[in-house]
Amino acid sequence: MGCQFKQGGGLYTRLRVGAVLLAAGEGQRMGGVAKSLIRLQGVPLINRQLVALSGAGVDEVVVVTGHARDAVEAAVAGWNGVEGIAPEVAQKLVSNGFVNPEAMEGVEAADLIAAGFSEEESAVILKKVSEAKGGKA
């Protein structure tokens, strides 16, 4: 992702910065529209958050989806470095201690499957961990 407006570059290298954007709200008190899709001056709130995160130098964003998952993922589909993840997957990551690359040292797909992840989820997680450690996907 990086700053969409500054187009990367700069005088020095820096750590990659990630963020988690919670976009699972149902919005019952707001007419049943998913909170992240509510428009303010014609722009969905989730897009406003992505612009703010981009401007702050965030490189990758994981969007935790829930209510209106397909619509939320469609809204963020055009952003580089943004990936949707279901709330149950996010909860598994946290509850199983898989929250940073160091915690994943030595973990294999079979370990993730045993922890309740699907084969597809396990492959995505291991790919992201490899990328975070500087490896190739």
N, C-alpha and C positions, 0 to 999 in steps of 0.2 A: 504494500500500500504506500507507505511513505507519504510525504506531503505531495498531494496531487497538484498543488499550485507552484511549488518550488522546484519540482522535477529532479529531486535528489541532488547529488553532487556535494560540494562543500569542501572545506579545507582539511578536514580530518575524518578519520573513520570513527565509528561509534558502535555501540552495542545495538542489536536489533531490539525493538520495543514492541511488545504485544499488548493487546487489550481484550477483555471479554465484555461484550455488549449484551445485556439481558433484554430480550425482545419477546418474552413469552406472555405478556399481559393480555388478558381477555378484554378489558375495557367495558365491563358490564354497566358501569355508571356513566359511560360515555356513548351509549347507544349500541353497544355490542361490537364496535369496530376495534380491532386489535390496536392497543395503545401505540405501538410503534408505527402504525400506518396512518394515524390521525394526521391530518394536514394542517400546517400552520402557514398561512399565506401561500397555499398551494404546494408546499413541500412537505413530504412525509417526515415525521419526527426522526425516524431511523436514519434518513439521509442527512438530516441536520447533525446528528450525532457523528456520523461517519466523516462529514466535512470537518467537524471540530477535532476528532481524533487524528485525521490526516494532517490538519494544520499544526497539531501538537507534535507531529513527527512519529506517530505510531505506524509501524511497518505491517503488522498483521493483526486482524481482528477475528475473533471467534464470536459468532452471533448465536446465542442460546435461544432457540425458537420454541414455541409451544402452540398457543392459539393462532390459527391462521398461518400455520407453518409454511405452506406453499406460497402464499401471497408475500410473506416476509422474505423468504428466500428469493423470490422473483424480484423484489424491490432492491435487494443488495447484489443481484447477479452481475451487474456491470462493474462492480468495484474490484480492483486488483487486491489480492491479499486478504480477502474477506471470505470466510467459510462458515456455513451454518452447521449447527450441531443441536440435536434434540436434547431437551432438559434431562431426560433419563440417562443419556450418555454422559453429559456433564456431571451429573450426580455420581455416576460410577467412577469417573476420573478422580473426583475429590475424595469420595469415601474409600477408595482403594489406595490412596496415597500417590497416584500417578499425576502429580501436579507440576513436576519440573523434570528436565532431562536427567539430572543427577539421580533422581528417585527411580528412573527407568533403567539404570545401569544393569545389564545382564538379563533384562526382561525380554522374553520371546513371545511370539504369537500364542503359543500354547498356554502361557501364563495368563495372558489377557482373556483368552477363551474360557479358561477355568474361572476367571473372575467375573464372567458373565457377559463379556463382549462377543459380538458376532465376528466371524472371520473378516468380513469387510471392515468393520469398525477397528479391529486389531491391526489390519494392514494400514489404515489411515493414521492411526495413533503412532505406530512404529515409524512410518514415513515422516511424520511431523517431528518426532523425537530426533530422528537422524538429521533432519534439516536443521533443527535447533542446535545440534552438536557440531554443525558445520559439515556434515556428510552429504553425500548426494542421495537424492530420492530414488 
